[in-house]
Amino acid sequence: MEPIKNLKSFIKKHITNRFLLDRIKGIYFPLRNFFSYPIEFLRYHYCILNNKPYFGVILSSVQGNTDRHAYMEKLVKSLSGRGESLRILEVGSWAGGSAVLWARSITRYNNGKGVVFCIDPWQPYLGGQNHSLYKKMDTALKKGTIVNLFYHNINYSGFGDKIIAIRGFSDDCLPALKNGQFDIVYIDGDHSYRSVVKDLTNAKSLCKENGILCGDDLELQYPGTDKQALELNIDKDFVIDPATSAWFHPGVTKAVWGIFGQEVSCYDGFWAMRKSGGEFIKVTLK
């Protein structure tokens, strides 16, 4: 990787023609991916050229982990078998991994009856985070490569007929939706504290009675964290908690605690609460 880093510095320093710089960048980024992950780079292009969905390292297109995905499937299974169509709303879709998982679970457990609505602006939002991964993600958003991959994945997943994409900011879209119409509302958008609070506040009324409000990236719950460190890092996406030495999303941790006022049901970072009598109670997933 060192020669590539040096090349990048050279390009920034010596290439001043904007048109030429843009053309060079178009070559540089694929080269960087190839030298960093050669096999994965080839798999990515194989999938694109052969109309197959791709979820992997390139463009950070794989999100979450298999343990969390298993609990998401269990959640759909627990709501299935009643002969009713399931309506699932997710905020934050990135490359479509969770959308495909929800749709596949509907097919597997609810006889294919249901639809998944995806809300995502696919606009840069991580510019304040000083980390190479976030810069790469913002670049993918700016260039439109990640939203293109989302539609590619949905179209060739085999479940595209069950997924409806709404390109817009959750602040605008959620208040416009009808209350009490979703069996599952899944929050996995901007992880900043203010954004998570807004999404959860807007999402609570969208759940049906006995519906589920859930989300991702709750690695630590508020009572077990170093509160002072959490507040100092509240605007950062992913940090280490001094009390536990664990990586966590401080905005998600504080927002979930503030909205529910208690610890929530949490399975390896995937959390869920059931709406009952206008309140939210814990969920047991087996």
C-alpha positions as CSV (number, residue, x, y, z in Angstrom):
1,M,0.0,0.0,0.0
2,E,2.9,2.4,0.6
3,P,3.6,3.1,-3.2
4,I,-0.1,3.9,-3.7
5,K,-0.1,6.3,-0.7
6,N,2.9,8.1,-2.2
7,L,1.2,8.2,-5.6
8,K,-1.8,9.8,-4.0
9,S,0.3,12.5,-2.4
10,F,2.2,13.1,-5.6
11,I,-1.2,13.5,-7.5
12,K,-2.5,16.0,-5.0
13,K,0.7,18.1,-5.0
14,H,1.4,18.2,-8.7
15,I,-1.8,17.8,-10.7
16,T,-3.7,21.1,-10.8
17,N,-5.9,20.6,-13.9
18,R,-9.3,19.7,-12.5
19,F,-10.4,17.7,-15.5
20,L,-7.2,15.7,-15.5
21,L,-7.4,15.2,-11.8
22,D,-10.9,13.8,-12.0
23,R,-9.7,11.4,-14.7
24,I,-6.8,10.2,-12.6
25,K,-9.0,9.7,-9.6
26,G,-11.2,7.5,-11.7
27,I,-8.1,5.2,-12.2
28,Y,-6.6,5.6,-8.7
29,F,-9.6,4.4,-6.6
30,P,-10.0,1.1,-8.5
31,L,-6.3,0.6,-8.3
32,R,-6.3,1.2,-4.6
33,N,-9.1,-1.4,-4.1
34,F,-7.3,-3.9,-6.3
35,F,-4.0,-3.7,-4.4
36,S,-5.8,-3.7,-1.0
37,Y,-8.2,-6.6,-1.7
38,P,-7.3,-8.2,-5.0
39,I,-9.5,-11.3,-4.7
40,E,-12.4,-9.3,-3.3
41,F,-12.0,-6.7,-6.0
42,L,-12.3,-9.4,-8.7
43,R,-15.4,-10.9,-6.9
44,Y,-17.0,-7.5,-6.8
45,H,-16.6,-7.0,-10.6
46,Y,-17.6,-10.5,-11.3
47,C,-20.9,-9.9,-9.5
48,I,-21.6,-6.6,-11.2
49,L,-20.8,-8.0,-14.7
50,N,-22.8,-11.2,-14.1
51,N,-25.9,-9.7,-12.5
52,K,-25.4,-11.1,-9.0
53,P,-25.7,-9.3,-5.7
54,Y,-22.5,-8.2,-4.0
55,F,-22.0,-7.8,-0.3
56,G,-18.4,-7.6,0.8
57,V,-15.4,-5.4,1.7
58,I,-15.5,-3.2,-1.4
59,L,-17.6,-0.1,-0.7
60,S,-18.1,-1.5,2.8
61,S,-21.1,-3.1,1.3
62,V,-21.5,-5.8,4.0
63,Q,-23.0,-4.3,7.1
64,G,-23.6,-5.9,10.5
65,N,-22.7,-9.5,11.2
66,T,-24.2,-12.9,10.9
67,D,-25.2,-13.2,14.5
68,R,-27.3,-10.0,14.3
69,H,-28.8,-11.1,11.0
70,A,-29.9,-14.3,12.6
71,Y,-31.8,-12.4,15.3
72,M,-33.4,-10.2,12.6
73,E,-34.7,-13.4,10.9
74,K,-36.0,-14.7,14.2
75,L,-37.9,-11.5,14.7
76,V,-39.6,-11.9,11.3
77,K,-40.3,-15.5,12.1
78,S,-41.9,-14.6,15.5
79,L,-44.4,-12.3,13.6
80,S,-45.2,-14.7,10.8
81,G,-47.7,-17.5,10.3
82,R,-50.8,-15.4,11.0
83,G,-51.9,-15.2,7.3
84,E,-51.3,-11.4,7.3
85,S,-48.9,-9.4,5.1
86,L,-45.9,-8.0,7.0
87,R,-44.9,-4.4,6.5
88,I,-41.3,-3.6,7.4
89,L,-39.8,-0.1,7.4
90,E,-36.0,0.4,7.6
91,V,-34.2,3.7,8.0
92,G,-30.7,3.4,6.5
93,S,-30.1,0.9,3.7
94,W,-26.6,1.5,2.4
95,A,-25.9,-1.4,-0.1
96,G,-29.2,-3.2,0.6
97,G,-28.0,-6.1,2.8
98,S,-30.6,-5.6,5.5
99,A,-33.4,-5.0,2.9
100,V,-32.6,-8.3,1.2
101,L,-32.5,-10.0,4.6
102,W,-35.9,-8.7,5.6
103,A,-37.4,-9.7,2.2
104,R,-35.8,-13.1,2.2
105,S,-37.2,-13.7,5.7
106,I,-40.7,-12.7,4.6
107,T,-40.4,-15.2,1.8
108,R,-39.1,-18.0,4.1
109,Y,-41.4,-17.5,7.1
110,N,-44.5,-15.6,6.0
111,N,-45.3,-17.3,2.7
112,G,-43.9,-14.3,0.8
113,K,-46.6,-12.0,2.1
114,G,-45.1,-8.6,2.9
115,V,-43.1,-5.6,1.7
116,V,-40.0,-3.8,2.9
117,F,-39.8,0.0,2.6
118,C,-36.3,1.5,2.6
119,I,-35.6,5.1,3.5
120,D,-32.1,6.5,2.7
121,P,-30.9,9.8,1.2
122,W,-27.7,8.2,0.0
123,Q,-26.0,11.5,0.7
124,P,-22.6,12.2,2.5
125,Y,-23.0,12.5,6.3
126,L,-19.6,11.4,7.7
127,G,-17.5,14.3,6.7
128,G,-16.7,15.3,10.3
129,Q,-15.3,11.8,11.1
130,N,-11.5,11.7,10.7
131,H,-11.1,8.1,9.7
132,S,-10.1,6.6,6.3
133,L,-13.2,4.2,6.3
134,Y,-15.6,7.1,6.8
135,K,-13.9,9.1,4.0
136,K,-14.2,6.1,1.7
137,M,-17.9,5.8,2.6
138,D,-18.6,9.5,2.0
139,T,-16.7,9.2,-1.4
140,A,-19.0,6.3,-2.3
141,L,-22.0,8.4,-1.5
142,K,-20.7,11.5,-3.4
143,K,-19.9,9.5,-6.5
144,G,-23.2,7.6,-6.4
145,T,-21.5,4.2,-6.5
146,I,-23.2,2.9,-3.3
147,V,-26.7,3.8,-4.3
148,N,-26.0,2.2,-7.7
149,L,-24.8,-0.9,-5.9
150,F,-28.0,-0.8,-3.7
151,Y,-30.2,-0.9,-6.8
152,H,-28.1,-3.6,-8.4
153,N,-28.3,-5.8,-5.3
154,I,-32.0,-5.3,-4.9
155,N,-32.7,-6.0,-8.6
156,Y,-30.6,-9.2,-8.7
157,S,-31.4,-10.5,-5.2
158,G,-34.5,-12.4,-6.3
159,F,-36.5,-10.3,-3.8
160,G,-36.8,-7.0,-5.7
161,D,-40.6,-7.3,-6.0
162,K,-40.8,-7.1,-2.1
163,I,-38.6,-4.0,-1.7
164,I,-39.6,-0.4,-2.2
165,A,-36.9,2.3,-2.0
166,I,-37.7,5.8,-0.9
167,R,-34.7,8.2,-1.5
168,G,-35.0,10.9,1.0
169,F,-34.0,12.1,4.5
170,S,-35.7,10.3,7.4
171,D,-36.6,13.7,9.0
172,D,-38.8,14.4,6.0
173,C,-40.1,11.0,5.2
174,L,-41.1,9.5,8.6
175,P,-43.5,12.3,9.7
176,A,-45.2,11.9,6.3
177,L,-46.1,8.2,6.9
178,K,-49.3,7.0,8.4
179,N,-49.2,6.0,12.1
180,G,-49.6,2.4,13.2
181,Q,-49.0,0.8,9.8
182,F,-45.7,-1.1,10.3
183,D,-45.1,-4.5,11.9
184,I,-41.3,-3.7,12.2
185,V,-39.5,-0.4,12.1
186,Y,-35.8,-0.8,11.9
187,I,-33.4,2.2,12.6
188,D,-29.9,2.0,11.2
189,G,-29.3,5.4,9.6
190,D,-27.0,8.2,10.8
191,H,-25.6,7.1,14.2
192,S,-25.1,10.6,15.6
193,Y,-27.0,11.2,18.8
194,R,-29.4,13.9,17.5
195,S,-30.2,11.8,14.4
196,V,-31.0,8.7,16.3
197,V,-33.2,10.6,18.7
198,K,-35.2,12.1,15.8
199,D,-35.5,8.8,14.1
200,L,-36.7,6.9,17.2
201,T,-39.1,9.7,18.1
202,N,-40.6,9.7,14.6
203,A,-40.7,5.9,14.4
204,K,-42.5,5.1,17.7
205,S,-45.9,6.1,16.3
206,L,-45.4,4.2,13.1
207,C,-45.4,0.8,14.8
208,K,-48.6,-1.2,15.0
209,E,-49.9,-2.4,18.3
210,N,-47.7,-5.4,19.1
211,G,-45.3,-4.2,16.4
212,I,-41.5,-4.0,16.9
213,L,-39.3,-1.0,17.0
214,C,-35.7,-2.1,16.6
215,G,-32.3,-1.1,15.4
216,D,-28.6,-2.0,15.0
217,D,-25.2,-1.0,16.6
218,L,-26.1,-1.0,20.3
219,E,-22.9,-2.7,21.4
220,L,-23.2,-1.2,24.9
221,Q,-26.2,-0.1,26.9
222,Y,-26.0,3.3,28.8
223,P,-25.8,2.1,32.4
224,G,-22.6,0.2,31.8
225,T,-20.6,2.9,30.0
226,D,-18.2,5.6,31.2
227,K,-20.7,8.5,31.1
228,Q,-18.1,11.3,31.0
229,A,-16.3,9.7,28.0
230,L,-19.6,9.0,26.3
231,E,-20.6,12.7,26.5
232,L,-17.2,13.8,25.2
233,N,-17.6,11.5,22.2
234,I,-21.3,11.9,21.6
235,D,-20.8,13.3,18.1
236,K,-18.4,10.6,17.0
237,D,-19.6,7.5,15.2
238,F,-17.6,4.6,16.8
239,V,-15.3,4.9,19.8
240,I,-13.8,2.8,22.7
241,D,-15.5,2.9,26.1
242,P,-12.9,3.3,28.9
243,A,-15.1,1.4,31.3
244,T,-15.3,-1.8,29.3
245,S,-12.6,-1.3,26.6
246,A,-15.3,-2.2,24.1
247,W,-16.0,-0.4,20.8
248,F,-19.4,1.2,20.7
249,H,-21.6,3.8,19.0
250,P,-22.1,6.5,21.7
251,G,-24.9,8.3,19.9
252,V,-27.0,5.1,19.6
253,T,-26.3,4.1,23.2
254,K,-27.5,7.4,24.7
255,A,-30.4,7.9,22.3
256,V,-31.9,4.5,22.9
257,W,-31.6,5.0,26.7
258,G,-33.1,8.4,26.5
259,I,-36.1,7.3,24.4
260,F,-37.0,4.2,26.4
261,G,-35.6,5.1,29.8
262,Q,-34.5,1.6,30.5
263,E,-32.3,-1.1,29.1
264,V,-33.8,-2.7,26.0
265,S,-33.7,-6.3,24.6
266,C,-30.4,-6.6,22.9
267,Y,-28.8,-9.5,21.0
268,D,-25.2,-8.9,20.0
269,G,-25.9,-5.3,19.1
270,F,-29.3,-5.8,17.5
271,W,-32.0,-4.4,19.8
272,A,-35.7,-4.6,19.8
273,M,-38.8,-3.4,21.8
274,R,-42.4,-4.4,21.3
275,K,-45.3,-1.9,21.3
276,S,-47.9,-2.8,23.9
277,G,-50.7,-0.6,25.0
278,G,-48.9,2.5,23.7
279,E,-45.8,1.6,25.7
280,F,-42.7,-0.4,24.6
281,I,-41.7,-3.6,26.4
282,K,-38.8,-6.0,26.0
283,V,-38.8,-8.8,23.4
284,T,-37.6,-12.4,23.8
285,L,-36.1,-13.9,20.7
286,K,-35.1,-17.6,20.8
